[in-house]
Amino acid sequence: MKLLQNSNTPIYRQIAEQLKEDILAGRLKEGTYLPSIRELAKDLRVSVITTMKAYEELASEGLVTAVQGKGFFVNAQDTEMLKEQHLRKVEDALTEAIRFSEAAGLTDKELVSTLKTLQELRMQGQ
């Protein structure tokens, strides 16, 4: 897990976002126990309060559940909800790409061409 100390995003949110991404991408499966709060804090060299806050954020989003005496585990994910969350991320990224392309003076055609080229390169790399 990569944490950026000089980021405007708080550390607990960086942790939560990275775990959320792993859950939504299926890298952390239903029923998987997350590292204990203390273990994660030690591994990341952050406070226990920071990791607790990250886990609480995930729990508030329904991604994980706390089990007394055992820790936090990944909940089953609704595939439609997952698709919707991924779509939202795509929309956000494309909106940002449009903003950058306008700043660079690209035409719509050039932007679409760039997207297609990136897709082709990604497919070749797989």
Buried (B, 14 or more C-beta within 10 A) or exposed (E): EEBEEEEEEEBBBBBBBBBBEBBBEEEBEEEEEBBBBEEBBEEBEBEEEBBBBBBBBBBEEEBBEBEEEEBBBBBEBEEEEBEEBEEEEEEEEEEEBEEEBEEEEBEEEEBEEEEEEEEEEEEEEE
